[in-house]
Amino acid sequence: MIPAVRTSYNQQFTTAQYQDFLKGIAQDAGIAPSFRVAETPVFVPAALTAKLVQACEEIVNVILRPDFKTITREAIPPELKVPHENDHPHFIVIDFAVCEQEDGSLGPQLIELQGFPSMYAFQDVMARQFKTHFDIPGQLHNFFNGLDETSYYQLLRKMIIGDLPPEEVVLLEVKPEEQKTRIDFYSTEKYIGIKTVCITQLIQEGKKLFYEQDGIKTPIQRIYNRIIFDDLQKQAASLAPHVNLFQDLDVEWITHPNWFYRISKYTLPFIHSEFVPKSWFLHELPVIPADLENYVLKPLFSFAGKGVLIDVTPEDIDQIKDPENWILQHKVKYAPAIQTPTGPAICEIRMMYIWPDDTARPILVHNLARISKGKMIGVGFNDKETWVGGSCCFFESAE
C-alpha cells in the first residue's frame, strides 16, 4: 500500500527467497505452518496507520465503559459461563477490512473483535523472518508503542507468567497437536517458556489442577487459555475423559473464558464510529433493509468465518429460529489495495492488544494480516492462489 515499497518488494522477490523464508519460519518455530503463509507482508502507510489506531482506541473506549459488563451480560451463553471472571480481558484483537473511502483514500472498517489471544508469539516469528529474508525498509515497524522484540516478550512474559514459576503456568487447548494454530503453541513454549497442555491431560484434586511434566505431578496456578469453549462443548462427547472447566476451580485465567463472548460480534451494535459498519441484533432489527444485498448475516457464536451469510435474502432472515443469536451488519467493500505479481489482493488487518493488570488501558503491541483474492478472508479460503494467506504488517509511523 506504500507504492514505492510495494514496487521495490515485488521487483526483488524471488521464489527461492520465499522458500528460504518458509524454511526459516519452520526452523525458528520447530514446525512448519499448517496454513498458507503469504509471499508478502502488508506495507501500511502513515495515514492508514493513524486511522487504524484511532479506530482501535474508539473501540477500546466502548470496552472501558463502566457499564460494559451490564450491556454484555447476555453475551455469555448460560451453559458456558465460567466462575471467577476478572475485571478485564488480558488480550483483545480487533479485525479491520482495508477499504476505499469516499475520498478515494484507504480506511479501516471493523469486521470483528475478540477478547481472546491471537498468535502473539508466531506473529513475531513471521515478522522476524520477513526482515531476515526480504528487504524491509528500516522505517517500517511491526510493533507499536516503542516496543521491540526484547521488550515485547518481556511484557508478554510478565503478564502471562508474572512472578509464578513458569512450570506452573500452562497454555491450555483441546487437542493442541491438531490445531491449525499449533505453530504458535511451539513458538509460545520457546519464547514465553510455558508448556502446552491438552485438556485431557489435566488432573483434578479438589479445586486444584495439575499436569504431569517429566513424570512429576506439577500444580497449575495459571492458565493461558486458548480453548474456545463453545467448540469444547461440541467436542466434549468425543474427547477422552477430561476436567470440567465450568466448575469452581482454584486457578487464574489469562484471558478468562467469559471475555471471548463479551468482546465479540456481540459488541458490534454498541460501537458507533466512522470505522465501524452499522450493526443490529437480528431480533432488534426494526425493518429488513430494502438494500439487503449490502448486508451480511453473522452468527454470534461462531469463529473462523463459519456460518456467515454474505449474499443475504429475506428468506434467509425468515428461516433464522434464534434471531437473538445473530447480527445483521452493513457489508464492507474491500479495496484491491495490494498489488501482487499475480493480480490485486484484498486484506484484513488484526490489531493486537494486551492488557496487563497494572495498566488503565490495554496496550497496542502487534498485528496480523490476512491476504485474499476471493470473497472470503481467511487462511482456509482460496488456498490454491499465490500471494495470499496469513501475513503481518509493517507500519509507517503515524507520528
C-alpha positions as CSV (number, residue, x, y, z in Angstrom):
1,M,0.0,0.0,0.0
2,I,3.1,2.2,0.1
3,P,3.6,2.3,-3.7
4,A,7.4,2.7,-3.7
5,V,8.0,0.0,-1.1
6,R,5.5,-2.3,-2.9
7,T,7.1,-1.9,-6.3
8,S,10.5,-2.5,-4.9
9,Y,9.4,-5.6,-3.0
10,N,7.7,-7.1,-6.0
11,Q,10.6,-6.5,-8.3
12,Q,13.1,-8.0,-5.9
13,F,11.0,-11.0,-4.9
14,T,12.2,-14.5,-5.9
15,T,10.6,-17.9,-5.3
16,A,13.9,-19.0,-3.7
17,Q,13.7,-16.2,-1.2
18,Y,10.2,-17.2,-0.3
19,Q,11.1,-20.9,0.2
20,D,14.0,-19.8,2.4
21,F,11.6,-17.6,4.3
22,L,9.3,-20.6,4.9
23,K,12.2,-22.8,6.0
24,G,13.3,-20.0,8.4
25,I,9.8,-20.0,10.0
26,A,9.9,-23.8,10.4
27,Q,13.4,-23.8,11.8
28,D,12.6,-21.0,14.3
29,A,9.3,-22.4,15.4
30,G,10.3,-26.1,15.3
31,I,7.4,-26.9,13.0
32,A,6.1,-25.7,9.6
33,P,2.9,-23.7,9.4
34,S,-0.2,-25.8,8.8
35,F,-1.8,-22.9,6.8
36,R,-0.6,-20.9,3.8
37,V,1.7,-18.0,4.6
38,A,1.6,-15.3,2.0
39,E,4.6,-14.3,-0.1
40,T,4.4,-10.7,1.1
41,P,3.8,-8.6,4.2
42,V,1.4,-5.7,4.1
43,F,3.1,-2.2,4.0
44,V,0.8,0.2,5.8
45,P,1.2,4.0,5.0
46,A,1.2,6.5,7.8
47,A,-2.3,7.8,7.0
48,L,-3.9,4.4,7.3
49,T,-1.8,3.6,10.4
50,A,-3.3,6.7,12.0
51,K,-6.9,5.7,11.1
52,L,-6.3,2.1,12.4
53,V,-5.0,3.3,15.7
54,Q,-7.9,5.9,16.0
55,A,-10.5,3.2,15.2
56,C,-9.0,0.8,17.8
57,E,-8.9,3.5,20.5
58,E,-12.6,4.4,19.9
59,I,-13.5,0.7,20.3
60,V,-11.4,0.4,23.4
61,N,-13.3,3.4,24.8
62,V,-16.5,1.3,24.5
63,I,-14.9,-1.7,26.3
64,L,-13.9,0.8,29.1
65,R,-17.4,1.9,29.6
66,P,-18.4,1.5,33.3
67,D,-21.5,-0.4,32.3
68,F,-19.7,-2.7,29.8
69,K,-20.4,-5.8,31.8
70,T,-24.0,-4.8,32.1
71,I,-24.6,-4.3,28.4
72,T,-22.9,-7.6,27.6
73,R,-24.5,-9.7,30.3
74,E,-26.4,-11.7,27.7
75,A,-23.4,-12.3,25.6
76,I,-22.3,-15.4,27.5
77,P,-24.4,-18.5,26.9
78,P,-25.6,-19.6,30.4
79,E,-24.2,-23.1,30.0
80,L,-20.7,-21.7,29.0
81,K,-20.2,-19.3,31.9
82,V,-17.0,-19.9,33.9
83,P,-16.6,-18.8,37.5
84,H,-14.2,-16.2,38.8
85,E,-14.4,-13.7,35.9
86,N,-11.9,-10.9,36.4
87,D,-12.3,-7.2,35.7
88,H,-10.9,-7.0,32.2
89,P,-9.5,-9.2,29.4
90,H,-5.8,-9.6,29.1
91,F,-6.0,-9.9,25.3
92,I,-8.1,-8.0,22.7
93,V,-7.8,-8.5,19.0
94,I,-9.6,-6.2,16.5
95,D,-10.0,-7.1,12.8
96,F,-10.4,-4.5,10.1
97,A,-11.0,-4.7,6.4
98,V,-9.0,-2.3,4.3
99,C,-11.5,-0.4,2.2
100,E,-11.6,2.6,-0.1
101,Q,-13.2,5.6,1.4
102,E,-15.4,8.1,-0.3
103,D,-12.4,10.4,-1.0
104,G,-10.5,7.6,-2.6
105,S,-8.1,7.1,0.4
106,L,-7.8,3.8,2.2
107,G,-9.5,3.4,5.6
108,P,-10.3,0.6,8.0
109,Q,-13.8,-0.9,8.6
110,L,-14.3,-3.1,11.6
111,I,-15.1,-6.8,10.8
112,E,-14.8,-8.5,14.2
113,L,-13.2,-8.3,17.6
114,Q,-12.3,-10.9,20.3
115,G,-11.4,-10.8,23.9
116,F,-9.1,-13.7,23.2
117,P,-5.4,-14.2,22.4
118,S,-4.3,-14.5,18.8
119,M,-1.0,-15.8,17.6
120,Y,1.1,-13.4,19.7
121,A,4.3,-15.5,19.6
122,F,4.1,-16.7,16.0
123,Q,3.4,-13.2,14.5
124,D,6.8,-12.0,15.8
125,V,8.5,-15.1,14.4
126,M,6.9,-14.4,11.0
127,A,7.8,-10.7,11.1
128,R,11.4,-11.5,12.0
129,Q,11.7,-14.0,9.1
130,F,10.3,-11.4,6.7
131,K,13.0,-9.0,7.9
132,T,15.7,-11.7,7.6
133,H,14.9,-12.9,4.1
134,F,13.5,-9.7,2.4
135,D,14.4,-6.1,2.2
136,I,12.0,-4.5,4.7
137,P,12.7,-0.7,5.0
138,G,14.1,0.2,8.4
139,Q,11.5,3.0,9.0
140,L,8.6,0.4,8.9
141,H,7.8,-1.4,12.1
142,N,5.7,-4.4,13.1
143,F,5.5,-3.3,16.8
144,F,3.7,-0.4,18.5
145,N,4.2,1.9,21.5
146,G,8.0,1.8,21.2
147,L,8.3,-2.0,21.7
148,D,11.0,-4.1,20.1
149,E,11.4,-7.9,20.1
150,T,13.0,-7.9,23.6
151,S,10.6,-5.6,25.4
152,Y,7.6,-7.3,23.6
153,Y,8.4,-10.7,25.0
154,Q,9.3,-9.2,28.4
155,L,5.8,-7.6,28.5
156,L,4.1,-10.9,27.4
157,R,6.0,-13.0,30.0
158,K,5.3,-10.5,32.8
159,M,1.5,-10.7,32.0
160,I,1.3,-14.4,31.3
161,I,3.7,-15.8,33.9
162,G,4.3,-12.9,36.3
163,D,6.1,-13.9,39.5
164,L,4.9,-17.6,39.2
165,P,7.2,-20.5,38.5
166,P,6.9,-20.9,34.6
167,E,6.2,-24.7,35.0
168,E,3.0,-23.7,37.0
169,V,1.6,-21.8,34.0
170,V,0.3,-23.7,31.0
171,L,-1.1,-23.0,27.6
172,L,-4.3,-24.9,27.5
173,E,-6.0,-26.2,24.3
174,V,-8.2,-29.0,23.1
175,K,-6.0,-31.5,21.0
176,P,-3.3,-28.8,20.5
177,E,-1.4,-31.1,18.1
178,E,-4.4,-31.0,15.7
179,Q,-5.0,-27.2,15.8
180,K,-4.1,-25.1,12.7
181,T,-2.6,-22.6,15.1
182,R,-0.2,-25.1,16.7
183,I,2.8,-23.3,15.3
184,D,2.0,-20.6,17.8
185,F,2.0,-23.1,20.6
186,Y,5.5,-24.1,19.7
187,S,6.6,-20.5,19.5
188,T,5.0,-19.7,22.8
189,E,6.8,-22.6,24.5
190,K,10.1,-21.3,23.0
191,Y,9.8,-17.6,23.7
192,I,7.4,-17.4,26.7
193,G,8.7,-20.5,28.4
194,I,5.4,-22.4,29.3
195,K,4.2,-25.8,28.3
196,T,1.3,-26.6,26.1
197,V,-1.2,-29.0,27.7
198,C,-4.3,-30.7,26.4
199,I,-7.4,-30.5,28.5
200,T,-7.4,-34.3,28.7
201,Q,-4.0,-34.1,30.5
202,L,-5.4,-32.1,33.4
203,I,-5.5,-33.8,36.8
204,Q,-8.0,-32.5,39.3
205,E,-7.7,-32.9,43.1
206,G,-10.4,-30.9,44.9
207,K,-10.4,-27.4,43.4
208,K,-6.7,-27.7,42.3
209,L,-5.4,-28.7,38.9
210,F,-2.2,-30.5,38.0
211,Y,-0.4,-32.0,35.0
212,E,2.5,-34.4,34.6
213,Q,5.8,-33.0,33.5
214,D,8.7,-35.4,33.1
215,G,6.8,-37.8,35.3
216,I,6.3,-35.2,38.0
217,K,2.8,-34.1,39.1
218,T,3.0,-30.3,38.7
219,P,0.5,-27.8,40.1
220,I,-1.2,-25.3,37.7
221,Q,-1.7,-21.9,39.1
222,R,-2.5,-20.0,35.9
223,I,-3.9,-21.0,32.5
224,Y,-3.0,-19.1,29.3
225,N,-6.3,-20.1,27.7
226,R,-6.6,-21.0,24.1
227,I,-9.7,-23.1,24.4
228,I,-12.9,-21.7,22.6
229,F,-15.5,-23.1,25.0
230,D,-18.4,-23.5,22.6
231,D,-16.0,-25.5,20.4
232,L,-15.0,-27.6,23.5
233,Q,-18.7,-28.2,24.2
234,K,-19.3,-29.5,20.7
235,Q,-16.3,-31.9,21.0
236,A,-16.8,-32.9,24.6
237,A,-18.6,-36.2,23.9
238,S,-15.8,-37.4,21.6
239,L,-12.9,-36.4,23.9
240,A,-11.2,-38.6,26.4
241,P,-12.3,-38.1,30.0
242,H,-11.4,-34.5,31.0
243,V,-11.8,-32.0,33.8
244,N,-15.0,-29.9,33.8
245,L,-13.7,-26.4,33.5
246,F,-17.1,-24.8,34.2
247,Q,-16.8,-25.6,37.9
248,D,-15.3,-23.6,40.7
249,L,-11.5,-24.2,40.4
250,D,-8.6,-22.7,42.2
251,V,-6.9,-21.4,39.1
252,E,-6.3,-18.0,37.4
253,W,-7.2,-17.4,33.7
254,I,-5.2,-15.4,31.2
255,T,-7.7,-14.5,29.5
256,H,-10.8,-15.5,31.4
257,P,-13.0,-17.5,29.0
258,N,-16.1,-15.3,29.5
259,W,-14.3,-12.4,27.7
260,F,-14.4,-14.4,24.5
261,Y,-18.2,-13.8,24.4
262,R,-18.3,-10.3,25.9
263,I,-15.8,-8.9,23.4
264,S,-17.1,-10.4,20.2
265,K,-19.6,-9.9,17.4
266,Y,-22.0,-9.3,20.3
267,T,-20.2,-6.0,21.0
268,L,-20.6,-4.6,17.4
269,P,-24.1,-3.0,17.8
270,F,-22.8,-0.9,20.7
271,I,-19.9,0.6,18.8
272,H,-20.5,3.9,16.9
273,S,-17.7,5.1,14.7
274,E,-17.0,6.1,11.2
275,F,-14.8,3.0,11.1
276,V,-17.5,0.6,12.3
277,P,-20.3,-0.6,9.9
278,K,-23.8,-0.3,11.3
279,S,-24.9,-3.5,13.0
280,W,-28.1,-4.7,14.6
281,F,-29.0,-7.7,16.7
282,L,-31.4,-9.5,14.3
283,H,-34.2,-9.7,16.9
284,E,-34.0,-5.9,17.3
285,L,-33.9,-5.1,13.6
286,P,-36.7,-2.5,13.1
287,V,-37.3,-3.4,9.4
288,I,-35.5,-5.6,6.9
289,P,-33.4,-3.1,4.7
290,A,-34.6,-2.7,1.2
291,D,-30.9,-2.9,0.0
292,L,-30.3,-6.3,1.8
293,E,-27.6,-7.1,-0.8
294,N,-25.5,-4.5,1.1
295,Y,-25.6,-6.5,4.4
296,V,-24.0,-9.7,5.8
297,L,-25.6,-12.0,8.3
298,K,-23.4,-13.4,11.1
299,P,-24.0,-15.9,13.9
300,L,-22.9,-14.5,17.3
301,F,-21.4,-17.8,18.5
302,S,-19.1,-19.0,15.8
303,F,-15.5,-18.4,14.7
304,A,-13.2,-18.5,11.7
305,G,-15.9,-17.3,9.4
306,K,-18.2,-20.3,10.0
307,G,-21.9,-19.7,9.3
308,V,-21.5,-16.2,7.8
309,L,-24.1,-15.5,5.0
310,I,-22.7,-13.0,2.5
311,D,-25.5,-12.9,0.0
312,V,-28.4,-12.5,2.3
313,T,-32.1,-12.8,1.3
314,P,-35.3,-12.1,3.2
315,E,-35.9,-15.8,3.2
316,D,-32.6,-16.4,5.0
317,I,-33.7,-14.0,7.7
318,D,-37.2,-15.6,8.0
319,Q,-35.6,-19.0,8.5
320,I,-33.5,-17.9,11.5
321,K,-35.1,-19.6,14.5
322,D,-32.9,-17.8,17.1
323,P,-32.6,-14.2,15.8
324,E,-31.2,-13.1,19.2
325,N,-28.1,-15.1,18.3
326,W,-27.4,-13.3,15.0
327,I,-26.4,-9.8,13.8
328,L,-27.1,-8.1,10.6
329,Q,-24.1,-5.9,9.6
330,H,-23.6,-3.5,6.8
331,K,-21.3,-5.1,4.2
332,V,-17.9,-3.6,3.7
333,K,-16.3,-3.4,0.3
334,Y,-12.7,-4.5,0.4
335,A,-10.3,-2.4,-1.7
336,P,-7.9,-4.3,-4.0
337,A,-5.2,-2.5,-2.1
338,I,-2.2,-4.9,-2.5
339,Q,-0.7,-5.1,-5.9
340,T,0.9,-8.5,-6.4
341,P,2.6,-10.1,-9.5
342,T,-0.4,-12.4,-9.9
343,G,-3.1,-9.6,-9.6
344,P,-4.5,-7.4,-6.9
345,A,-5.4,-8.7,-3.5
346,I,-7.6,-7.6,-0.6
347,C,-6.6,-7.8,3.1
348,E,-7.7,-7.6,6.7
349,I,-5.5,-6.3,9.5
350,R,-5.7,-7.6,13.0
351,M,-4.6,-5.1,15.7
352,M,-3.4,-7.0,18.7
353,Y,-3.7,-5.6,22.3
354,I,-2.6,-6.8,25.7
355,W,-4.0,-5.5,29.0
356,P,-1.7,-6.1,32.0
357,D,-3.4,-5.8,35.4
358,D,-1.3,-2.7,36.3
359,T,-2.4,-0.6,33.3
360,A,-5.5,1.5,33.0
361,R,-5.9,0.8,29.3
362,P,-5.0,-2.0,27.0
363,I,-1.7,-1.6,25.1
364,L,-1.5,-2.0,21.3
365,V,1.5,-4.2,20.7
366,H,1.5,-6.2,17.4
367,N,-0.5,-7.2,14.3
368,L,-1.6,-9.9,12.0
369,A,-2.8,-9.7,8.4
370,R,-4.7,-12.0,6.0
371,I,-4.4,-11.6,2.3
372,S,-7.0,-12.9,-0.1
373,K,-8.1,-12.9,-3.7
374,G,-11.6,-14.4,-3.1
375,K,-14.9,-13.4,-1.5
376,M,-13.8,-14.7,2.0
377,I,-10.8,-13.6,4.0
378,G,-9.0,-16.3,6.0
379,V,-6.1,-18.7,5.6
380,G,-8.6,-21.6,4.9
381,F,-10.0,-19.9,1.8
382,N,-8.6,-19.5,-1.7
383,D,-5.6,-21.5,-0.7
384,K,-4.8,-22.6,-4.2
385,E,-3.9,-19.0,-5.1
386,T,-0.5,-17.4,-4.7
387,W,0.4,-14.2,-2.8
388,V,-2.5,-14.9,-0.4
389,G,-2.6,-16.3,3.2
390,G,-1.5,-15.4,6.6
391,S,0.9,-12.5,6.9
392,C,1.9,-9.5,9.0
393,C,2.1,-5.7,8.6
394,F,4.9,-3.3,8.6
395,F,3.6,0.2,9.5
396,E,4.8,3.6,8.6
397,S,4.7,5.7,11.7
398,A,1.6,7.9,12.1
399,E,3.5,10.4,14.2
